[in-house]
Amino acid sequence: MSDPLLFTQKKIGNLILPNRILMAPMTRSRTTQPGDIPNQLMAKYYAQRASAGLIISEATQISCQGKGYSFTPGIYTASQVAGWKEITHAVHQKGGRIFCQLWHVGRMSHSTFHEDGQPVAPSALAPDAQVWVVNEKGVGEMVDCPTPRALATQEIQSIVEDYVHAAENAMMAGFNGVEIHAGNGYLIDQFLRRSSNQRHDQYGGSKENRIRFAVEVITAISQAIGPEKVGIRLAPFITQRGMQDEEAIDTILLAAEHFNRLGIAYVHLAEADWDDAPVVTESFRQALRRKFHGAIIVAGNYEPEQAEALIEQGLVDFVAFGRKFISNPDLVYRLIHQLPLSPINPDAPLFGGSEQGYTDYADFQQLRAKGAI
Ligand SMILES: Cc1cc2nc3c(=O)[nH]c(=O)nc-3n(C[C@H](O)[C@H](O)[C@H](O)COP(=O)(O)O)c2cc1C
């Protein structure tokens, strides 16, 4: 690559990012229990990766109701905010920037997390999916999601308020901004799709109605913390978890017009990252560019060369890398210097556990000093 754009700075909201290589949000399930509290180990992990143009934190529940997996962090209690403060401080000390990914799982949950035993969703339809739950013996296992309870219309505003509260907490915890998780079949995505949203009130039916919840959440958060500190993650191409919907692309492009009107910092596409995933068409990328004038981030199995080509074509501004950042904390340095990447240790847990497979991946220079490379 000659003079790659990947290594050049660009603004997102009011932040100038030093490069286009972002760290994708990744759940790692290592909070302190009880209370789903972010901790020093997590601070070390994120600080090790501070050279990313921007870190987007692992998905973080906005409320107890929004939880769907064991050991994932929250941002709705004072202890959780205090824990996150240590993390943002550690990242900023290393010169980095970090957004908090705000999460409500909706029906992607399990009865153990809910006092009344039932997750909530737009409609009482089970997702044909599983979540990771640690049982009483401390053993993590994938378990089926039960049939959720359909939210009453008057309950929906209180969830919007939970989002706002969480966003304000994120600001108090020192995050540079928030990313609203509206992809991967979680609550906002469940509202967007015809398959999971069969409501008859103003939140269901037409595309305009199905985007209403997303637009209300983004509007309220933008008013609370400023639109330049807000991004949204969407997964237009996902079909698993009962998310098949022929109207998904049109619905998301309609929502993008509203996000543009609100002036948020970015739209982040979680593109398909499984083997037979659909190819994202250039016409979709161009349509999104026309409708949304903020930054566009993409993620999903990218190699640096592909990332560079899309940026050069002007179709995207930033590329987020997930798994490469797990095993290469200094990914930016390695890409700049065209150094080999370390693979993920297949014997270490992705979810749960301690430093093994988490903070024990070394920088290239440390590996070289040890003679390991
Ligand atoms: C261990 C792991 C955890 C993930 N957790 C999240 C998450 O919390 N929120 C989210 O939006 N995406 C999550 N993802 C998806 C990633 O953000 C990313 O889109 C995906 O890994 C594809 O990028 P990659 O091929 O560069 O890894 C996760 C992926 C992995 C591998």
PDBQT file of the ligand as one rigid body, heavy atoms in Angstrom, charges set to zero:
ROOT
HETATM    1  C1  LIG A 401     -15.560 -12.302  21.020  1.00  0.00    +0.000 C 
HETATM    2  C2  LIG A 401     -16.463 -11.372  20.254  1.00  0.00    +0.000 A 
HETATM    3  C3  LIG A 401     -17.374 -10.581  20.937  1.00  0.00    +0.000 A 
HETATM    4  C4  LIG A 401     -18.198  -9.677  20.242  1.00  0.00    +0.000 A 
HETATM    5  N1  LIG A 401     -19.020  -8.842  20.942  1.00  0.00    +0.000 NA
HETATM    6  C5  LIG A 401     -19.680  -7.850  20.307  1.00  0.00    +0.000 A 
HETATM    7  C6  LIG A 401     -20.350  -6.850  21.043  1.00  0.00    +0.000 A 
HETATM    8  O1  LIG A 401     -20.325  -6.819  22.288  1.00  0.00    +0.000 OA
HETATM    9  N2  LIG A 401     -21.023  -5.897  20.347  1.00  0.00    +0.000 N 
HETATM   10  C7  LIG A 401     -21.054  -5.887  18.968  1.00  0.00    +0.000 A 
HETATM   11  O2  LIG A 401     -21.684  -5.001  18.373  1.00  0.00    +0.000 OA
HETATM   12  N3  LIG A 401     -20.379  -6.807  18.252  1.00  0.00    +0.000 NA
HETATM   13  C8  LIG A 401     -19.677  -7.762  18.879  1.00  0.00    +0.000 A 
HETATM   14  N4  LIG A 401     -18.911  -8.637  18.156  1.00  0.00    +0.000 N 
HETATM   15  C9  LIG A 401     -18.781  -8.471  16.688  1.00  0.00    +0.000 C 
HETATM   16  C10 LIG A 401     -17.536  -7.629  16.368  1.00  0.00    +0.000 C 
HETATM   17  O3  LIG A 401     -17.706  -6.293  16.794  1.00  0.00    +0.000 OA
HETATM   18  C11 LIG A 401     -17.204  -7.621  14.866  1.00  0.00    +0.000 C 
HETATM   19  O4  LIG A 401     -18.264  -7.049  14.151  1.00  0.00    +0.000 OA
HETATM   20  C12 LIG A 401     -16.931  -9.028  14.346  1.00  0.00    +0.000 C 
HETATM   21  O5  LIG A 401     -16.006  -9.712  15.188  1.00  0.00    +0.000 OA
HETATM   22  C13 LIG A 401     -16.377  -8.990  12.915  1.00  0.00    +0.000 C 
HETATM   23  O6  LIG A 401     -15.154  -8.318  12.889  1.00  0.00    +0.000 OA
HETATM   24  P1  LIG A 401     -13.751  -9.137  12.769  1.00  0.00    +0.000 P 
HETATM   25  O7  LIG A 401     -13.899 -10.072  11.623  1.00  0.00    +0.000 OA
HETATM   26  O8  LIG A 401     -12.724  -8.061  12.530  1.00  0.00    +0.000 OA
HETATM   27  O9  LIG A 401     -13.553  -9.864  14.056  1.00  0.00    +0.000 OA
HETATM   28  C14 LIG A 401     -18.119  -9.585  18.826  1.00  0.00    +0.000 A 
HETATM   29  C15 LIG A 401     -17.219 -10.400  18.149  1.00  0.00    +0.000 A 
HETATM   30  C16 LIG A 401     -16.384 -11.270  18.839  1.00  0.00    +0.000 A 
HETATM   31  C17 LIG A 401     -15.373 -12.089  18.074  1.00  0.00    +0.000 C 
ENDROOT
TORSDOF 0
